Amino acid sequence: MSRRFRLAFLTAVAAAICLGRSSAAPRPNILFLLSDDQRIDTIAAYGNPHVKTPHLDRLAGDGFNFRRAHCMGSMHGAVCQPSRAMINSGRTLYRVPMDLEDVKILPEVLREAGYATFGTGKWHNGPKSFARGFALGKAAFMGGMSNHLQVPVADLAPDGTLVNKRTGEKFSSELFADATIGFLKGHRGDKPFYAYLAFTAPHDPRMPPPKFLAMYDPAEIPLPKSFMPQHPFFNGWMTGRDECLAPWPRPPEMIRSQLAEYYGMITHMDEQIGRVLGALEETGRAKNTVILFTSDQGLAVGSHGLLGKQNLYEHSMGSPLIVCGPGVPRGSSDALVYLFDLYPTVCELAGAELPDKVEGKSLVPIWEGRAESVRDSLFTSYENCQRAVRDQRWKLIRYPLINKTQLFDLKNDPDELNNLADDPAQADRVAKMTALLEQWQAKTDDRQPLTSENPQSAEIDLTGRPRKPDPHQPEWIVRKYFGDQ
């Protein structure tokens, strides 16, 4: 037994004793907080002194942190949609329909297990699945993105239809927090609850309320360590919507300004999380509530010359993941986990039967000290143009359309800046990692060839290509970046 494993085991035992866990303990309530497009390095407690997240810091300090949590990827530019489908199905990318039809989703399982289920915020996977999963729903948003002051929302009627369709009357994060607070304060009876609060922040348009934007001076915000004016080669998705939110080469001052807006959105969301946690305390149910916080995936915001999440670098596929509550010790793990591992994790916590076809792995054994990991490697995928595999130290990214490979030593190069794929000393490692990638493809039904017979050119230079306005952006953001053009 390794020293780290032994310490984790003793910590879990001590926590269980202190918290009085027993087989007779009531089933916990579950509060699931899901942000949108939030990088793992945008929590102050995770070592970023430039962002203000006091309430997430408290959760991180009181809970267990999975520092290597990942989205598996996407088959299209709206990465949020398959990510949320995987989270709510426990299935891998190529085995889950985006509308979650004919899938036993997590809130549905909990509802059948006797939980009162409530949902609010972004549900990117169709109204029918939302109605199957939740008995109660308020201010539900069925789309992918929206002006945060004009979010189209609806409530769930007892017959499962969406009613009271309207434009949200306040900022999205406040609107969804209000709905959750209303549920928490109105919940009655002995049933445990499952409350799902899915923010649309900090997804663009990044338009934080003025108070929160004023908290951040762009001149004082450092660029990411992996900032580049342009991505050095064609990755298969260079000019999609997300990538057109700044011109090429990326102006450092504009990236700093976007980071200021991004951080402002996160800080405003953090304040709303604080309001929800405060309401939970007021109800007297906090001591028997497990709180989950994560994001559907990360975002580049200037890293590697990219802006969006349509890439397989760690800044875009990684997410923060915190579990806090009864029986969960303080601590952290570098275990390689997927966001869809939360499905079986919640089922284990709730004592709910795990449906067939769930592919995630419960994370409970990790914080209880019974296991150090649930898998030895991770596979990520984007459209037909990017595939990657990583273990605890090494990561290989393959670009099939251009027959290019990257190899990174994440231990010594966590920002993925030094490509070792062409180093003759790494030839065997490249071959082994490529074989591992093919194994992952086979076991997840990914049929994309890793080599093109007629590859596209890897050369691309977007210098001088202008930024494009986005129709979702409010006029003040368009004026800020475009002036009168």
C-alpha positions as semicolon CSV with decimal commas, in nm:
position;residue;x (nm);y (nm);z (nm)
1;M;0,000;0,000;0,000
2;S;0,153;0,330;-0,111
3;R;0,197;0,613;0,137
4;R;-0,053;0,834;-0,053
5;F;-0,311;0,554;-0,065
6;R;-0,265;0,482;0,308
7;L;-0,306;0,849;0,398
8;A;-0,618;0,878;0,184
9;F;-0,764;0,568;0,350
10;L;-0,697;0,698;0,700
11;T;-0,840;1,038;0,607
12;A;-1,159;0,877;0,479
13;V;-1,194;0,664;0,792
14;A;-1,149;0,967;1,014
15;A;-1,399;1,168;0,811
16;A;-1,655;0,889;0,829
17;I;-1,618;0,870;1,206
18;C;-1,641;1,247;1,252
19;L;-1,945;1,276;1,029
20;G;-2,116;0,980;1,185
21;R;-2,171;0,785;0,865
22;S;-2,355;0,458;0,909
23;S;-2,574;0,224;0,714
24;A;-2,871;0,382;0,892
25;A;-2,786;0,735;0,775
26;P;-3,060;0,896;0,565
27;R;-3,004;0,923;0,193
28;P;-2,840;1,256;0,117
29;N;-2,991;1,540;-0,076
30;I;-2,790;1,624;-0,387
31;L;-2,727;1,972;-0,525
32;F;-2,560;1,966;-0,867
33;L;-2,403;2,297;-0,977
34;L;-2,289;2,302;-1,340
35;S;-2,115;2,599;-1,501
36;D;-2,066;2,652;-1,874
37;D;-1,722;2,674;-2,041
38;Q;-1,520;2,720;-1,721
39;R;-1,148;2,642;-1,729
40;I;-1,009;2,446;-1,437
41;D;-0,766;2,728;-1,355
42;T;-1,039;2,986;-1,292
43;I;-1,090;2,913;-0,922
44;A;-0,874;3,114;-0,685
45;A;-0,830;2,814;-0,455
46;Y;-0,671;2,629;-0,747
47;G;-0,384;2,873;-0,759
48;N;-0,517;3,165;-0,964
49;P;-0,487;3,485;-0,756
50;H;-0,634;3,694;-1,039
51;V;-0,991;3,563;-1,013
52;K;-1,231;3,615;-0,721
53;T;-1,430;3,301;-0,630
54;P;-1,486;3,302;-0,251
55;H;-1,776;3,058;-0,251
56;L;-1,613;2,808;-0,486
57;D;-1,299;2,845;-0,275
58;R;-1,501;2,742;0,029
59;L;-1,640;2,437;-0,150
60;A;-1,290;2,345;-0,267
61;G;-1,156;2,380;0,087
62;D;-1,437;2,183;0,248
63;G;-1,466;1,915;-0,019
64;F;-1,279;1,667;-0,234
65;N;-1,125;1,798;-0,556
66;F;-1,067;1,593;-0,868
67;R;-0,791;1,782;-1,046
68;R;-0,788;1,571;-1,364
69;A;-1,155;1,571;-1,464
70;H;-1,229;1,577;-1,837
71;C;-1,502;1,602;-2,095
72;M;-1,459;1,326;-2,353
73;G;-1,515;1,568;-2,642
74;S;-1,768;1,642;-2,913
75;M;-1,880;1,560;-3,264
76;H;-1,966;1,926;-3,335
77;G;-1,880;2,281;-3,230
78;A;-2,136;2,303;-2,948
79;V;-1,926;2,091;-2,713
80;C;-2,163;2,175;-2,426
81;Q;-2,437;1,956;-2,574
82;P;-2,260;1,618;-2,588
83;S;-2,084;1,695;-2,262
84;R;-2,418;1,742;-2,084
85;A;-2,560;1,438;-2,262
86;M;-2,272;1,228;-2,129
87;I;-2,304;1,370;-1,777
88;N;-2,675;1,290;-1,765
89;S;-2,646;0,946;-1,926
90;G;-2,319;0,811;-1,788
91;R;-2,232;0,704;-2,142
92;T;-1,940;0,772;-2,372
93;L;-1,948;1,019;-2,661
94;Y;-2,043;0,792;-2,950
95;R;-2,303;0,594;-2,755
96;V;-2,542;0,865;-2,642
97;P;-2,803;1,051;-2,850
98;M;-2,800;1,426;-2,807
99;D;-3,173;1,437;-2,723
100;L;-3,127;1,158;-2,465
101;E;-3,415;0,963;-2,618
102;D;-3,441;0,602;-2,492
103;V;-3,175;0,675;-2,229
104;K;-3,232;0,637;-1,856
105;I;-3,098;0,972;-1,743
106;L;-2,966;1,047;-1,396
107;P;-3,258;1,258;-1,263
108;E;-3,498;0,995;-1,398
109;V;-3,323;0,719;-1,201
110;L;-3,327;0,931;-0,887
111;R;-3,693;1,020;-0,937
112;E;-3,779;0,650;-0,961
113;A;-3,568;0,590;-0,649
114;G;-3,787;0,826;-0,446
115;Y;-3,607;1,158;-0,489
116;A;-3,783;1,487;-0,546
117;T;-3,618;1,612;-0,865
118;F;-3,586;1,975;-0,970
119;G;-3,412;2,130;-1,269
120;T;-3,335;2,483;-1,382
121;G;-3,106;2,656;-1,628
122;K;-2,947;2,520;-1,941
123;W;-3,077;2,187;-2,066
124;H;-2,925;2,143;-2,408
125;N;-3,070;1,799;-2,472
126;G;-3,437;1,839;-2,558
127;P;-3,760;1,905;-2,366
128;K;-3,879;1,543;-2,361
129;S;-3,580;1,419;-2,162
130;F;-3,607;1,716;-1,926
131;A;-3,969;1,625;-1,850
132;R;-3,880;1,258;-1,793
133;G;-3,612;1,345;-1,543
134;F;-3,758;1,627;-1,340
135;A;-4,083;1,641;-1,148
136;L;-4,035;2,015;-1,103
137;G;-3,869;2,264;-1,332
138;K;-3,853;2,640;-1,340
139;A;-3,673;2,883;-1,571
140;A;-3,544;2,601;-1,790
141;F;-3,347;2,704;-2,100
142;M;-3,360;2,453;-2,385
143;G;-3,098;2,623;-2,603
144;G;-2,722;2,639;-2,616
145;M;-2,640;3,008;-2,571
146;S;-2,818;3,339;-2,534
147;N;-2,778;3,702;-2,437
148;H;-2,769;3,663;-2,058
149;L;-3,031;3,935;-2,010
150;Q;-3,273;3,782;-2,260
151;V;-3,266;3,407;-2,196
152;P;-3,576;3,228;-2,331
153;V;-3,700;3,009;-2,046
154;A;-4,006;2,806;-1,950
155;D;-4,145;2,618;-1,651
156;L;-4,239;2,252;-1,629
157;A;-4,609;2,175;-1,589
158;P;-4,732;1,865;-1,401
159;D;-4,814;1,696;-1,734
160;G;-4,452;1,736;-1,851
161;T;-4,512;2,019;-2,094
162;L;-4,317;2,344;-2,090
163;V;-4,538;2,638;-2,000
164;N;-4,504;3,005;-1,910
165;K;-4,258;3,058;-2,192
166;R;-4,094;3,395;-2,155
167;T;-3,777;3,598;-2,173
168;G;-3,589;3,592;-1,844
169;E;-3,643;3,909;-1,646
170;K;-3,291;3,928;-1,503
171;F;-2,934;3,811;-1,562
172;S;-2,918;3,438;-1,633
173;S;-2,711;3,341;-1,327
174;E;-2,947;3,530;-1,096
175;L;-3,253;3,389;-1,269
176;F;-3,141;3,028;-1,225
177;A;-3,018;3,086;-0,870
178;D;-3,355;3,239;-0,778
179;A;-3,535;2,934;-0,915
180;T;-3,315;2,700;-0,713
181;I;-3,356;2,904;-0,396
182;G;-3,733;2,894;-0,444
183;F;-3,722;2,516;-0,472
184;L;-3,496;2,473;-0,167
185;K;-3,714;2,693;0,050
186;G;-4,035;2,536;-0,075
187;H;-3,933;2,171;-0,051
188;R;-4,145;1,983;0,200
189;G;-4,182;1,626;0,315
190;D;-3,941;1,345;0,386
191;K;-3,821;1,285;0,032
192;P;-3,454;1,365;-0,031
193;F;-3,407;1,602;-0,325
194;Y;-3,195;1,621;-0,636
195;A;-3,162;1,982;-0,751
196;Y;-2,985;2,046;-1,083
197;L;-2,871;2,405;-1,140
198;A;-2,709;2,449;-1,482
199;F;-2,568;2,797;-1,541
200;T;-2,506;2,950;-1,882
201;A;-2,212;3,146;-1,736
202;P;-1,935;3,205;-1,812
203;H;-2,027;3,107;-2,172
204;D;-2,016;3,403;-2,409
205;P;-2,147;3,656;-2,477
206;R;-1,932;3,756;-2,183
207;M;-2,133;4,046;-2,049
208;P;-2,090;4,054;-1,670
209;P;-2,293;4,310;-1,476
210;P;-2,097;4,640;-1,458
211;K;-2,007;4,592;-1,090
212;F;-1,834;4,263;-1,168
213;L;-1,664;4,383;-1,483
214;A;-1,522;4,675;-1,283
215;M;-1,352;4,429;-1,048
216;Y;-1,099;4,340;-1,317
217;D;-0,848;4,567;-1,484
218;P;-0,742;4,398;-1,810
219;A;-0,395;4,551;-1,779
220;E;-0,341;4,358;-1,456
221;I;-0,454;4,020;-1,587
222;P;-0,170;3,804;-1,717
223;L;-0,202;3,619;-2,043
224;P;-0,216;3,239;-2,021
225;K;0,129;3,076;-2,015
226;S;0,033;2,906;-2,341
227;F;-0,079;3,228;-2,513
228;M;0,007;3,241;-2,883
229;P;-0,086;3,497;-3,151
230;Q;-0,199;3,211;-3,378
231;H;-0,220;2,836;-3,352
232;P;0,091;2,707;-3,530
233;F;-0,088;2,473;-3,772
234;F;-0,430;2,386;-3,909
235;N;-0,609;2,182;-3,642
236;G;-0,926;2,123;-3,846
237;W;-1,136;2,389;-3,674
238;M;-0,963;2,726;-3,702
239;T;-1,238;2,967;-3,811
240;G;-1,555;2,839;-3,644
241;R;-1,781;3,075;-3,450
242;D;-1,584;3,069;-3,125
243;E;-1,256;3,134;-3,302
244;C;-1,391;3,446;-3,474
245;L;-1,437;3,638;-3,148
246;A;-1,095;3,803;-3,195
247;P;-0,885;3,882;-3,503
248;W;-0,559;3,714;-3,603
249;P;-0,295;3,747;-3,476
250;R;-0,464;3,758;-3,137
251;P;-0,408;4,104;-2,988
252;P;-0,277;4,058;-2,630
253;E;-0,480;4,355;-2,505
254;M;-0,800;4,204;-2,647
255;I;-0,730;3,866;-2,486
256;R;-0,673;4,041;-2,153
257;S;-1,001;4,226;-2,199
258;Q;-1,182;3,901;-2,276
259;L;-1,027;3,741;-1,970
260;A;-1,150;4,034;-1,759
261;E;-1,503;3,974;-1,890
262;Y;-1,465;3,599;-1,838
263;Y;-1,349;3,643;-1,479
264;G;-1,629;3,894;-1,417
265;M;-1,883;3,637;-1,534
266;I;-1,732;3,374;-1,305
267;T;-1,727;3,605;-1,003
268;H;-2,090;3,701;-1,060
269;M;-2,183;3,333;-1,091
270;D;-1,984;3,261;-0,775
271;E;-2,194;3,519;-0,589
272;Q;-2,511;3,343;-0,703
273;I;-2,370;3,011;-0,586
274;G;-2,314;3,177;-0,250
275;R;-2,680;3,280;-0,241
276;V;-2,788;2,921;-0,315
277;L;-2,557;2,780;-0,047
278;G;-2,691;3,035;0,198
279;A;-3,049;2,930;0,126
280;L;-2,953;2,566;0,171
281;E;-2,812;2,650;0,514
282;E;-3,130;2,835;0,606
283;T;-3,342;2,528;0,532
284;G;-3,143;2,320;0,780
285;R;-3,067;2,058;0,515
286;A;-2,706;2,150;0,441
287;K;-2,561;1,886;0,673
288;N;-2,729;1,611;0,473
289;T;-2,666;1,752;0,124
290;V;-2,389;1,648;-0,113
291;I;-2,287;1,938;-0,337
292;L;-2,132;1,871;-0,676
293;F;-1,967;2,147;-0,874
294;T;-1,820;2,110;-1,219
295;S;-1,828;2,260;-1,569
296;D;-1,917;2,096;-1,898
297;Q;-1,566;2,163;-2,033
298;G;-1,304;2,436;-2,034
299;L;-1,210;2,708;-2,285
300;A;-0,896;2,838;-2,455
301;V;-0,941;3,219;-2,420
302;G;-0,606;3,284;-2,591
303;S;-0,420;2,965;-2,505
304;H;-0,242;2,817;-2,808
305;G;-0,380;3,103;-3,017
306;L;-0,732;2,963;-2,975
307;L;-1,045;3,105;-2,814
308;G;-1,298;2,822;-2,796
309;K;-1,329;2,468;-2,666
310;Q;-1,308;2,293;-3,002
311;N;-0,964;2,148;-2,933
312;L;-0,815;1,874;-2,715
313;Y;-0,565;2,070;-2,508
314;E;-0,606;2,039;-2,131
315;H;-0,735;2,395;-2,095
316;S;-1,037;2,304;-2,309
317;M;-1,116;1,943;-2,217
318;G;-1,037;1,980;-1,846
319;S;-1,295;2,096;-1,589
320;P;-1,297;2,171;-1,218
321;L;-1,475;1,902;-1,017
322;I;-1,558;1,935;-0,647
323;V;-1,764;1,704;-0,426
324;C;-1,857;1,834;-0,082
325;G;-2,088;1,699;0,186
326;P;-2,153;1,426;0,443
327;G;-1,902;1,144;0,426
328;V;-1,679;1,327;0,180
329;P;-1,339;1,420;0,327
330;R;-1,134;1,725;0,244
331;G;-0,868;1,643;-0,010
332;S;-0,779;1,608;-0,375
333;S;-0,688;1,348;-0,633
334;D;-0,503;1,344;-0,963
335;A;-0,699;1,039;-1,077
336;L;-0,803;1,052;-1,443
337;V;-1,180;1,090;-1,441
338;Y;-1,456;1,180;-1,683
339;L;-1,748;1,407;-1,603
340;F;-1,983;1,119;-1,682
341;D;-1,834;0,934;-1,384
342;L;-2,065;1,155;-1,178
343;Y;-2,366;0,947;-1,286
344;P;-2,263;0,625;-1,105
345;T;-2,113;0,832;-0,825
346;V;-2,448;0,997;-0,753
347;C;-2,631;0,665;-0,785
348;E;-2,401;0,513;-0,524
349;L;-2,451;0,806;-0,289
350;A;-2,829;0,788;-0,334
351;G;-2,857;0,412;-0,310
352;A;-3,015;0,405;-0,656
353;E;-2,982;0,109;-0,888
354;L;-2,738;0,171;-1,172
355;P;-2,898;0,118;-1,514
356;D;-2,748;-0,094;-1,788
357;K;-2,520;0,075;-2,042
358;V;-2,375;0,323;-1,792
359;E;-2,003;0,337;-1,871
360;G;-1,883;0,579;-1,603
361;K;-1,706;0,466;-1,287
362;S;-1,810;0,567;-0,937
363;L;-1,562;0,805;-0,776
364;V;-1,667;0,721;-0,420
365;P;-1,386;0,462;-0,373
366;I;-1,128;0,733;-0,444
367;W;-1,229;0,971;-0,166
368;E;-1,295;0,679;0,068
369;G;-0,936;0,565;0,012
370;R;-1,033;0,227;-0,134
371;A;-0,880;0,306;-0,474
372;E;-0,629;0,548;-0,619
373;S;-0,787;0,559;-0,964
374;V;-1,072;0,430;-1,180
375;R;-0,877;0,412;-1,508
376;D;-0,518;0,439;-1,629
377;S;-0,576;0,660;-1,932
378;L;-0,825;0,899;-2,094
379;F;-0,944;0,938;-2,452
380;T;-1,073;1,265;-2,599
381;S;-1,215;1,340;-2,942
382;Y;-1,328;1,635;-3,151
383;E;-1,520;1,606;-3,479
384;N;-1,323;1,415;-3,745
385;C;-1,010;1,625;-3,701
386;Q;-0,863;1,560;-3,355
387;R;-0,807;1,256;-3,132
388;A;-0,605;1,233;-2,811
389;V;-0,507;0,994;-2,536
390;R;-0,326;1,065;-2,210
391;D;-0,205;0,889;-1,901
392;Q;-0,077;1,044;-1,581
393;R;0,232;1,186;-1,754
394;W;0,216;1,161;-2,131
395;K;-0,033;1,288;-2,385
396;L;-0,059;1,225;-2,757
397;I;-0,281;1,430;-2,990
398;R;-0,339;1,309;-3,344
399;Y;-0,474;1,531;-3,625
400;P;-0,602;1,283;-3,888
401;L;-0,683;1,540;-4,156
402;I;-0,321;1,655;-4,177
403;N;-0,142;1,340;-4,048
404;K;0,022;1,531;-3,765
405;T;0,101;1,413;-3,413
406;Q;0,185;1,597;-3,093
407;L;0,340;1,436;-2,784
408;F;0,358;1,623;-2,454
409;D;0,527;1,541;-2,126
410;L;0,258;1,680;-1,895
411;K;0,476;1,636;-1,588
412;N;0,740;1,877;-1,715
413;D;0,526;2,065;-1,968
414;P;0,174;2,103;-1,826
415;D;0,096;2,388;-2,066
416;E;0,158;2,165;-2,369
417;L;0,414;2,385;-2,539
418;N;0,696;2,146;-2,631
419;N;0,595;1,887;-2,892
420;L;0,820;1,580;-2,859
421;A;0,656;1,371;-3,129
422;D;0,943;1,415;-3,376
423;D;1,214;1,339;-3,120
424;P;1,373;1,006;-3,224
425;A;1,411;0,919;-2,855
426;Q;1,031;0,924;-2,823
427;A;0,952;0,704;-3,125
428;D;0,861;0,402;-2,914
429;R;0,642;0,613;-2,688
430;V;0,460;0,763;-2,985
431;A;0,395;0,412;-3,118
432;K;0,267;0,286;-2,781
433;M;0,045;0,589;-2,724
434;T;-0,093;0,560;-3,078
435;A;-0,177;0,195;-3,013
436;L;-0,348;0,296;-2,689
437;L;-0,546;0,558;-2,880
438;E;-0,662;0,292;-3,126
439;Q;-0,768;0,069;-2,836
440;W;-0,979;0,350;-2,694
441;Q;-1,136;0,410;-3,034
442;A;-1,231;0,045;-3,062
443;K;-1,392;0,028;-2,718
444;T;-1,589;0,353;-2,762
445;D;-1,714;0,290;-3,119
446;D;-1,507;0,572;-3,268
447;R;-1,450;0,479;-3,633
448;Q;-1,241;0,777;-3,739
449;P;-0,920;0,670;-3,921
450;L;-0,608;0,824;-3,770
451;T;-0,438;0,868;-4,108
452;S;-0,557;1,038;-4,427
453;E;-0,456;0,909;-4,767
454;N;-0,489;1,261;-4,909
455;P;-0,406;1,488;-4,615
456;Q;-0,489;1,854;-4,612
457;S;-0,214;2,109;-4,570
458;A;-0,107;2,183;-4,216
459;E;-0,008;2,534;-4,319
460;I;-0,247;2,814;-4,231
461;D;-0,196;3,186;-4,180
462;L;-0,495;3,391;-4,073
463;T;-0,303;3,716;-4,031
464;G;-0,529;4,011;-4,100
465;R;-0,851;3,812;-4,092
466;P;-1,097;4,025;-3,892
467;R;-1,306;3,935;-3,596
468;K;-1,673;3,878;-3,674
469;P;-1,961;4,013;-3,466
470;D;-2,181;3,747;-3,313
471;P;-2,560;3,788;-3,321
472;H;-2,586;3,679;-2,958
473;Q;-2,364;3,963;-2,839
474;P;-2,531;4,273;-2,697
475;E;-2,468;4,599;-2,879
476;W;-2,226;4,738;-2,620
477;I;-1,988;4,446;-2,675
478;V;-2,008;4,485;-3,052
479;R;-1,930;4,858;-3,020
480;K;-1,646;4,787;-2,779
481;Y;-1,462;4,570;-3,029
482;F;-1,586;4,689;-3,367
483;G;-1,658;5,059;-3,330
484;D;-1,860;5,179;-3,630
485;Q;-1,738;4,919;-3,879
